[in-house]
Amino acid sequence: MNIDPDDMILDFSAGTGRNALLMHKYLSGNGEILGLEISEQMIAQFRKKTESFSNINIVNQRIDQPFSLDKKYDKVFISFVFHGFPFEIQKNILSNARGALKEDGEFIMLDFNEFVTDETPLYFRIPFRIVECRYAFEYVERNWKDIMSEFGFGHFKEQLFFHNHLRLLIAKG
Ligand SMILES: C[S@@+](CC[C@H](N)C(=O)[O-])C[C@H]1O[C@@H](n2cnc3c(N)ncnc32)[C@H](O)[C@@H]1O
């Protein structure tokens, strides 16, 4: 993610706070992380995990509907959330990310890579078919760099993991 010590990071659908703690290791006291989450259970876990750090916070906020925040962010991070929404909602999320970022901020998405499901090896395809919702099947077959370009993102960088089935995609705003 190339976290800068003073980065202001927005964690879309922040979950338990595990990712926030990992990102926090790279921040100075001037950097900040704000998690957005809708599950009160997750929010409680996040608060418990991160209570010793005053520069990590979380609010109850949907990421799929328009919202406004007091500050603009250097990075919007989203991990294993995006593939679970319908396409029209994914567009809202991209638009919300663009709106929350500073001019040259980065949208960073950790999720499945793009692939044709039927062409993936069985050890991946079988659990993917059993576990994932129908939106995930549509998600993996779309060209996200092209779609993100329509929302003002560019200068894409990516890192692939797990035999290229997972991707960290970095898009400059
Ligand atoms: C699979 S978890 C991922 C959590 C975390 N990002 C991670 O990588 O560990 C999905 C999270 O998205 C949250 N979520 C689902 N819909 C949401 C929405 N519309 N707005 C904000 N958060 C949402 C869920 O409550 C859950 O914590």
The ligand as an ORCA input file, in Angstrom:
! r2SCAN-3c Opt
* xyz 0 1
  C     -16.076     -9.812      4.587
  S     -16.125     -8.528      5.786
  C     -14.597     -7.705      5.465
  C     -14.109     -6.912      6.635
  C     -12.731     -6.284      6.459
  N     -12.716     -5.316      5.383
  C     -11.668     -7.325      6.270
  O     -11.022     -7.361      5.223
  O     -11.434     -8.101      7.211
  C     -17.360     -7.435      5.132
  C     -17.694     -6.276      6.047
  O     -18.485     -5.334      5.323
  C     -19.432     -4.775      6.206
  N     -20.499     -4.179      5.389
  C     -21.426     -4.849      4.657
  N     -22.212     -3.990      3.992
  C     -21.770     -2.735      4.307
  C     -22.185     -1.423      3.934
  N     -23.190     -1.241      3.107
  N     -21.505     -0.351      4.442
  C     -20.472     -0.544      5.305
  N     -20.031     -1.780      5.679
  C     -20.672     -2.861      5.199
  C     -19.842     -5.980      7.062
  O     -20.461     -5.583      8.263
  C     -18.495     -6.667      7.281
  O     -17.833     -6.182      8.412
*
